[in-house]
Amino acid sequence: MPASALAAALACAWPTAASADQTVVSATIYPSSAGNVSQVSVGLQALEACPEYSGSNPIYLYPPGQPFQLTETSWPLSTVLSCGLQIPIDDVNSVQILNPSQGFEAPLSNADLTDPTRYQDPQAPDALPVISVDGTENQTTYMRPFRGGTDANARDEVTAAGAPITLVVYANGPPLIVDASARTLSSNTTTTTAKLSATVQTAAGASVPASALTWSWTFGDGGTSTAATPTHRFAAGSYEVTVQVTDVTGGSGGTATIQFRTPAKPTSGHTNQTGGRKPTKSTSPTGTENGKHSTHQGGTGSHRSAGSGGARSTTTSPRSTTTTQSTTPATQSTTSATQPTTSTAPAPTPPAATTTTKNAPPPHRTSPRRPTPATRTAPAGFLVSGRLVSDVTTLPEGSSPLVHRTPAAAAAPPQLRQATRSRSMAAPGAALAVALLLGLGAWRELRGRRRSRAALPGH
């Protein structure tokens, strides 16, 4: 073969070989010594020189107990650390895996990496946490065996398409304890603005000042920040917010994850959503749940009614079956007795009669009544209460303390009644006779006076 043809063939083959060396794992390593925090990755070609996984295959994912068949290019996680990343396995205190959809998972201890008795899957008794590469699909997968009981290792399974599995390795010392929280500053139906913060302690409980740390926040919506207390605006939804802190001086670090949910309605005041006091959040029952969120949204949660006492209604309706504040002139309601009563003087009319509105329509639906001359009106806003005349129950006869019936006269015998009528008929004649007698007497007296004057001398 000519040299030029051989060179062309090698040139074509080289990109294919280079693309095969995909990055399988990317790790942050905290060595617990000053100034040596590092970012390290390992590719497929380096791992091909390491012992492959030889444990139970398939590994079953619960729920629902579905088998996952590993490829031939699979390695125990402990081998990836010791052979691929060149970290002595005895130096590893714990390891965390970042699940892009759930945040940092619960740490796996050194025993979890190397001892299969930590797991209880009868179908895979010697299985260990493993990383598998599927070259045909360009996928990298991490999974761990089932722990038994209510464990949900299927939720801890991570598959990255075209990207490496992200690890956080704590060597020679435990991680820092990070307690993250989110405080809602403002909210409406579409966005929520929150302020994120975290407190950090050592495993012994000593506080670590924020000025001694570097911060890396991811908000779950593509946004990131390196501030200690960033402010971020979230669209409506639920987000896994993560923070990773690094103490370069001490060579240590830690993580926390909180689930931030934006409220569906505007809130008043501030709402806090907090993460746990552990290095990470695990959505699996086997790990420590660190992503806690507050179910109280908005302010103090207190509600103040519109009225005070009985003068105002606590509902929005202008009138209700309870005591209401009238906005229209009140009119006096009167009733008439249907039974015979004694004549009594009218009672003084009060400024406004008390009535009760029962299921009455709002004032704007009816026209105000024009007061008649016989009624008195109360000033606007006068508080009225009572019942409508139509709702008044008629009292039985003799039950009312204000009504007294005059007993009817005893009936007279028929003959006495007839005599009374006859006596009443003779009364005009008797009166006429008396008038005639009086007139006759007056005439006689006048006549006697005239005769006396005529008998006097000189007439």
C-alpha positions as semicolon CSV with decimal commas, in nm:
position;residue;x (nm);y (nm);z (nm)
1;M;0,000;0,000;0,000
2;P;0,138;0,344;-0,089
3;A;0,243;0,562;0,205
4;S;-0,011;0,829;0,112
5;A;-0,297;0,579;0,120
6;L;-0,182;0,445;0,457
7;A;-0,166;0,799;0,600
8;A;-0,517;0,871;0,475
9;A;-0,650;0,553;0,633
10;L;-0,490;0,638;0,967
11;A;-0,627;0,991;0,950
12;C;-0,979;0,856;0,900
13;A;-0,943;0,599;1,176
14;W;-0,805;0,838;1,442
15;P;-1,130;1,037;1,510
16;T;-1,319;0,710;1,556
17;A;-1,071;0,589;1,817
18;A;-1,075;0,925;1,996
19;S;-1,454;0,938;2,008
20;A;-1,457;0,594;2,171
21;D;-1,276;0,734;2,477
22;Q;-1,586;0,892;2,625
23;T;-1,579;1,035;2,975
24;V;-1,746;0,789;3,211
25;V;-1,707;0,961;3,550
26;S;-1,637;1,318;3,662
27;A;-1,554;1,360;4,031
28;T;-1,484;1,628;4,290
29;I;-1,239;1,490;4,544
30;Y;-1,214;1,635;4,897
31;P;-0,895;1,496;5,052
32;S;-0,938;1,658;5,399
33;S;-0,604;1,831;5,355
34;A;-0,534;2,195;5,275
35;G;-0,528;2,309;4,915
36;N;-0,574;1,971;4,743
37;V;-0,941;1,977;4,638
38;S;-0,942;1,855;4,279
39;Q;-1,168;1,786;3,982
40;V;-1,083;1,453;3,817
41;S;-1,242;1,251;3,536
42;V;-1,186;0,906;3,391
43;G;-1,258;0,785;3,038
44;L;-1,363;0,457;2,885
45;Q;-1,016;0,363;2,762
46;A;-0,866;0,392;3,111
47;L;-1,145;0,182;3,262
48;E;-1,097;-0,093;3,002
49;A;-0,769;-0,173;3,175
50;C;-0,948;-0,221;3,511
51;P;-1,115;-0,540;3,639
52;E;-1,472;-0,558;3,516
53;Y;-1,778;-0,627;3,727
54;S;-1,824;-0,999;3,801
55;G;-2,115;-0,994;4,045
56;S;-2,479;-1,083;3,997
57;N;-2,623;-0,985;3,662
58;P;-2,894;-0,867;3,614
59;I;-2,940;-0,630;3,906
60;Y;-3,304;-0,584;4,003
61;L;-3,461;-0,245;4,055
62;Y;-3,739;-0,206;4,313
63;P;-4,011;-0,115;4,266
64;P;-4,128;-0,308;4,071
65;G;-3,846;-0,563;4,081
66;Q;-3,754;-0,523;3,716
67;P;-3,420;-0,677;3,606
68;F;-3,153;-0,453;3,452
69;Q;-2,905;-0,639;3,236
70;L;-2,555;-0,494;3,262
71;T;-2,332;-0,462;2,958
72;E;-1,989;-0,621;2,932
73;T;-1,835;-0,278;2,993
74;S;-1,940;-0,250;3,358
75;W;-1,727;-0,189;3,669
76;P;-1,792;-0,183;4,043
77;L;-1,797;0,171;4,175
78;S;-1,513;0,081;4,407
79;T;-1,303;-0,019;4,104
80;V;-1,385;0,307;3,926
81;L;-1,254;0,496;4,231
82;S;-0,941;0,292;4,296
83;C;-0,837;0,192;3,943
84;G;-0,991;0,467;3,734
85;L;-0,956;0,775;3,960
86;Q;-0,650;0,641;4,145
87;I;-0,795;0,693;4,494
88;P;-0,700;0,420;4,743
89;I;-1,026;0,262;4,846
90;D;-0,924;0,260;5,212
91;D;-0,900;0,641;5,199
92;V;-1,259;0,681;5,081
93;N;-1,490;0,790;5,363
94;S;-1,803;0,822;5,152
95;V;-1,925;0,892;4,798
96;Q;-2,222;1,085;4,664
97;I;-2,385;1,056;4,322
98;L;-2,555;1,356;4,164
99;N;-2,893;1,269;4,018
100;P;-2,980;1,549;3,774
101;S;-3,353;1,509;3,839
102;Q;-3,334;1,469;4,218
103;G;-3,016;1,636;4,342
104;F;-2,741;1,476;4,548
105;E;-2,824;1,129;4,675
106;A;-2,745;0,995;5,019
107;P;-2,374;0,914;5,069
108;L;-2,253;0,558;5,022
109;S;-2,016;0,459;5,299
110;N;-1,692;0,268;5,245
111;A;-1,869;-0,054;5,350
112;D;-2,151;0,015;5,101
113;L;-1,887;0,013;4,825
114;T;-1,715;-0,310;4,914
115;D;-1,943;-0,534;5,125
116;P;-2,230;-0,712;4,939
117;T;-2,391;-0,811;5,269
118;R;-2,504;-0,448;5,303
119;Y;-2,768;-0,535;5,042
120;Q;-3,050;-0,787;5,059
121;D;-3,163;-0,877;4,710
122;P;-3,207;-1,258;4,703
123;Q;-3,192;-1,251;4,324
124;A;-2,854;-1,071;4,328
125;P;-2,685;-1,175;4,655
126;D;-2,333;-1,059;4,562
127;A;-2,421;-0,738;4,380
128;L;-2,245;-0,407;4,453
129;P;-2,293;-0,049;4,329
130;V;-2,189;-0,048;3,964
131;I;-2,127;0,184;3,668
132;S;-2,211;0,051;3,324
133;V;-2,137;0,194;2,978
134;D;-2,358;0,126;2,676
135;G;-2,151;0,223;2,375
136;T;-2,428;0,163;2,122
137;E;-2,663;0,403;2,304
138;N;-2,389;0,641;2,424
139;Q;-2,522;0,608;2,779
140;T;-2,361;0,577;3,120
141;T;-2,560;0,424;3,405
142;Y;-2,511;0,407;3,781
143;M;-2,716;0,175;4,004
144;R;-2,695;0,012;4,342
145;P;-2,851;-0,311;4,471
146;F;-3,173;-0,344;4,668
147;R;-3,146;-0,311;5,048
148;G;-3,471;-0,494;5,126
149;G;-3,795;-0,385;5,291
150;T;-3,939;-0,063;5,151
151;D;-3,615;0,040;4,979
152;A;-3,658;0,201;4,637
153;N;-3,324;0,158;4,461
154;A;-3,497;0,224;4,129
155;R;-3,515;0,591;4,230
156;D;-3,139;0,597;4,285
157;E;-3,066;0,468;3,936
158;V;-2,904;0,739;3,720
159;T;-2,870;0,722;3,342
160;A;-2,676;0,998;3,165
161;A;-2,704;1,016;2,787
162;G;-2,384;1,148;2,630
163;A;-2,258;1,273;2,969
164;P;-2,056;1,128;3,258
165;I;-2,182;1,028;3,601
166;T;-2,099;1,304;3,852
167;L;-1,946;1,198;4,185
168;V;-1,840;1,375;4,504
169;V;-1,571;1,178;4,690
170;Y;-1,484;1,247;5,055
171;A;-1,139;1,103;5,137
172;N;-0,983;1,072;5,481
173;G;-1,265;1,254;5,652
174;P;-1,643;1,303;5,668
175;P;-1,830;1,567;5,468
176;L;-1,940;1,900;5,604
177;I;-2,300;1,928;5,727
178;V;-2,490;2,176;5,507
179;D;-2,837;2,305;5,594
180;A;-2,987;2,496;5,301
181;S;-3,306;2,701;5,291
182;A;-3,506;2,918;5,052
183;R;-3,702;3,226;5,158
184;T;-3,977;3,354;4,929
185;L;-3,945;3,729;4,873
186;S;-4,232;3,784;4,631
187;S;-4,469;3,571;4,429
188;N;-4,745;3,589;4,171
189;T;-4,925;3,335;3,954
190;T;-4,632;3,298;3,712
191;T;-4,307;3,363;3,900
192;T;-4,160;3,347;4,248
193;T;-3,849;3,529;4,366
194;A;-3,660;3,354;4,647
195;K;-3,342;3,408;4,841
196;L;-3,125;3,099;4,899
197;S;-2,889;3,053;5,191
198;A;-2,718;2,777;5,388
199;T;-2,544;2,722;5,719
200;V;-2,239;2,495;5,734
201;Q;-2,092;2,294;6,021
202;T;-1,819;2,040;6,061
203;A;-1,904;1,682;6,156
204;A;-1,812;1,778;6,513
205;G;-2,072;2,059;6,511
206;A;-1,842;2,363;6,476
207;S;-1,978;2,643;6,259
208;V;-1,794;2,727;5,939
209;P;-1,823;3,095;5,834
210;A;-1,951;3,166;5,485
211;S;-1,640;3,373;5,411
212;A;-1,426;3,059;5,441
213;L;-1,624;2,872;5,174
214;T;-1,680;2,875;4,802
215;W;-2,034;2,817;4,683
216;S;-2,188;2,648;4,380
217;W;-2,568;2,673;4,349
218;T;-2,782;2,512;4,080
219;F;-3,148;2,611;4,073
220;G;-3,289;2,321;3,873
221;D;-3,397;2,541;3,583
222;G;-3,057;2,590;3,422
223;G;-2,959;2,881;3,646
224;T;-2,646;2,876;3,862
225;S;-2,473;3,105;4,112
226;T;-2,151;3,121;4,311
227;A;-2,286;3,368;4,570
228;A;-2,326;3,265;4,932
229;T;-2,689;3,391;4,943
230;P;-2,815;3,423;4,585
231;T;-3,155;3,556;4,483
232;H;-3,329;3,376;4,198
233;R;-3,659;3,408;4,015
234;F;-3,838;3,078;3,950
235;A;-4,114;3,015;3,703
236;A;-4,416;2,827;3,837
237;G;-4,324;2,467;3,914
238;S;-4,111;2,246;4,138
239;Y;-3,730;2,249;4,135
240;E;-3,447;2,054;4,292
241;V;-3,209;2,324;4,417
242;T;-2,859;2,202;4,508
243;V;-2,561;2,368;4,673
244;Q;-2,205;2,241;4,699
245;V;-1,968;2,414;4,941
246;T;-1,590;2,384;4,950
247;D;-1,351;2,470;5,231
248;V;-1,020;2,495;5,050
249;T;-0,830;2,561;5,370
250;G;-0,946;2,240;5,531
251;G;-0,981;2,038;5,208
252;S;-1,339;1,946;5,294
253;G;-1,678;2,005;5,144
254;G;-2,044;1,916;5,158
255;T;-2,370;1,934;4,968
256;A;-2,741;1,989;5,028
257;T;-3,054;1,961;4,819
258;I;-3,393;2,122;4,874
259;Q;-3,709;2,087;4,672
260;F;-3,841;2,434;4,600
261;R;-4,206;2,463;4,498
262;T;-4,343;2,790;4,373
263;P;-4,686;2,872;4,518
264;A;-4,985;2,855;4,285
265;K;-5,120;3,187;4,417
266;P;-4,957;3,509;4,535
267;T;-4,838;3,499;4,893
268;S;-4,809;3,770;5,155
269;G;-4,502;3,781;5,373
270;H;-4,219;3,530;5,347
271;T;-4,217;3,152;5,314
272;N;-3,918;2,940;5,407
273;Q;-3,831;2,609;5,243
274;T;-3,539;2,430;5,401
275;G;-3,304;2,144;5,335
276;G;-3,190;1,902;5,598
277;R;-2,883;1,913;5,817
278;K;-2,713;1,639;5,619
279;P;-2,467;1,646;5,330
280;T;-2,728;1,554;5,074
281;K;-3,083;1,458;4,997
282;S;-3,189;1,107;4,910
283;T;-3,527;1,035;4,759
284;S;-3,483;0,672;4,853
285;P;-3,611;0,547;5,189
286;T;-3,264;0,400;5,246
287;G;-3,098;0,739;5,262
288;T;-3,149;1,041;5,480
289;E;-3,421;1,271;5,358
290;N;-3,271;1,619;5,354
291;G;-3,487;1,803;5,109
292;K;-3,761;1,938;5,332
293;H;-4,006;2,200;5,228
294;S;-4,261;2,401;5,420
295;T;-4,627;2,328;5,360
296;H;-4,720;2,682;5,489
297;Q;-4,718;2,939;5,198
298;G;-4,749;3,292;5,258
299;G;-4,719;3,523;5,552
300;T;-4,854;3,447;5,894
301;G;-5,159;3,266;5,765
302;S;-5,394;3,484;5,969
303;H;-5,722;3,615;5,832
304;R;-5,890;3,929;5,955
305;S;-6,265;3,965;5,911
306;A;-6,420;4,278;5,775
307;G;-6,630;4,366;6,077
308;S;-6,606;4,392;6,451
309;G;-6,882;4,295;6,687
310;G;-7,235;4,253;6,551
311;A;-7,250;4,574;6,352
312;R;-7,099;4,429;6,038
313;S;-7,125;4,105;5,850
314;T;-6,825;3,882;5,801
315;T;-6,943;3,787;5,452
316;T;-6,924;3,994;5,136
317;S;-7,302;4,010;5,088
318;P;-7,459;4,341;5,194
319;R;-7,735;4,152;5,369
320;S;-7,747;3,814;5,528
321;T;-7,942;3,617;5,783
322;T;-7,710;3,749;6,053
323;T;-7,705;4,103;6,182
324;T;-7,626;4,340;5,896
325;Q;-7,548;4,705;5,849
326;S;-7,834;4,867;5,659
327;T;-7,748;5,115;5,384
328;T;-8,110;5,211;5,297
329;P;-8,367;5,405;5,501
330;A;-8,560;5,180;5,734
331;T;-8,940;5,202;5,746
332;Q;-9,177;5,131;6,028
333;S;-9,391;4,821;5,992
334;T;-9,742;4,830;6,145
335;T;-10,008;4,568;6,201
336;S;-10,383;4,594;6,265
337;A;-10,572;4,380;6,512
338;T;-10,833;4,156;6,360
339;Q;-11,017;4,111;6,688
340;P;-11,225;4,368;6,882
341;T;-11,006;4,571;7,112
342;T;-11,053;4,854;7,353
343;S;-10,976;5,201;7,240
344;T;-10,624;5,300;7,343
345;A;-10,399;5,593;7,267
346;P;-10,146;5,529;6,988
347;A;-9,801;5,438;7,111
348;P;-9,519;5,678;7,027
349;T;-9,343;5,583;6,705
350;P;-8,974;5,492;6,754
351;P;-8,710;5,643;6,527
352;A;-8,686;5,321;6,328
353;A;-8,869;4,992;6,358
354;T;-8,658;4,680;6,388
355;T;-8,686;4,441;6,099
356;T;-8,489;4,143;5,985
357;T;-8,376;4,078;5,630
358;K;-8,393;3,713;5,544
359;N;-8,237;3,610;5,212
360;A;-8,308;3,957;5,082
361;P;-8,153;4,054;4,746
362;P;-7,867;4,304;4,745
363;P;-7,969;4,671;4,762
364;H;-7,860;4,740;4,405
365;R;-8,120;4,498;4,271
366;T;-8,424;4,673;4,423
367;S;-8,540;5,032;4,428
368;P;-8,561;5,200;4,767
369;R;-8,914;5,249;4,894
370;R;-9,047;5,601;4,900
371;P;-9,157;5,678;5,256
372;T;-9,522;5,759;5,302
373;P;-9,648;6,041;5,526
374;A;-9,764;5,788;5,782
375;T;-9,417;5,640;5,829
376;R;-9,097;5,767;5,977
377;T;-8,756;5,705;5,825
378;A;-8,428;5,638;5,995
379;P;-8,105;5,805;5,886
380;A;-7,884;5,614;5,640
381;G;-7,655;5,363;5,803
382;F;-7,889;5,306;6,098
383;L;-7,842;4,960;6,245
384;V;-8,164;4,762;6,232
385;S;-8,252;4,416;6,345
386;G;-8,572;4,219;6,396
387;R;-8,814;4,033;6,174
388;L;-9,040;4,113;5,883
389;V;-9,413;4,154;5,943
390;S;-9,471;3,866;5,704
391;D;-9,269;3,642;5,932
392;V;-9,458;3,740;6,252
393;T;-9,659;3,460;6,405
394;T;-10,009;3,566;6,514
395;L;-10,060;3,518;6,885
396;P;-10,367;3,329;7,002
397;E;-10,658;3,532;7,136
398;G;-10,586;3,660;7,481
399;S;-10,210;3,581;7,465
400;S;-10,088;3,932;7,385
401;P;-10,017;4,153;7,688
402;L;-10,104;4,463;7,485
403;V;-10,449;4,362;7,355
404;H;-10,753;4,336;7,583
405;R;-11,095;4,238;7,457
406;T;-11,405;4,409;7,604
407;P;-11,662;4,148;7,706
408;A;-11,982;4,167;7,504
409;A;-12,310;4,264;7,689
410;A;-12,537;3,982;7,794
411;A;-12,817;3,917;7,548
412;A;-13,162;4,049;7,661
413;P;-13,484;3,849;7,640
414;P;-13,689;3,903;7,321
415;Q;-13,974;4,085;7,498
416;L;-13,739;4,332;7,663
417;R;-13,573;4,400;7,334
418;Q;-13,913;4,477;7,177
419;A;-14,011;4,707;7,462
420;T;-13,693;4,898;7,419
421;R;-13,773;4,951;7,056
422;S;-14,125;5,077;7,143
423;R;-13,988;5,313;7,409
424;S;-13,745;5,451;7,162
425;M;-14,027;5,513;6,916
426;A;-14,231;5,725;7,176
427;A;-13,940;5,946;7,263
428;P;-13,999;6,202;6,983
429;G;-14,364;6,250;7,085
430;A;-14,275;6,307;7,446
431;A;-14,017;6,563;7,347
432;L;-14,275;6,743;7,132
433;A;-14,526;6,749;7,419
434;V;-14,267;6,896;7,654
435;A;-14,184;7,165;7,399
436;L;-14,552;7,256;7,363
437;L;-14,601;7,278;7,737
438;L;-14,298;7,501;7,776
439;G;-14,418;7,724;7,495
440;L;-14,765;7,749;7,645
441;G;-14,624;7,842;7,984
442;A;-14,408;8,113;7,831
443;W;-14,705;8,255;7,646
444;R;-14,913;8,274;7,960
445;E;-14,636;8,450;8,151
446;L;-14,597;8,707;7,875
447;R;-14,972;8,770;7,868
448;G;-14,983;8,824;8,248
449;R;-14,708;9,086;8,228
450;R;-14,902;9,284;7,963
451;R;-15,214;9,294;8,182
452;S;-15,016;9,418;8,479
453;R;-14,875;9,709;8,282
454;A;-15,225;9,807;8,159
455;A;-15,360;9,832;8,513
456;L;-15,099;10,083;8,631
457;P;-15,212;10,456;8,659
458;G;-15,113;10,669;8,364
459;H;-15,170;10,400;8,101
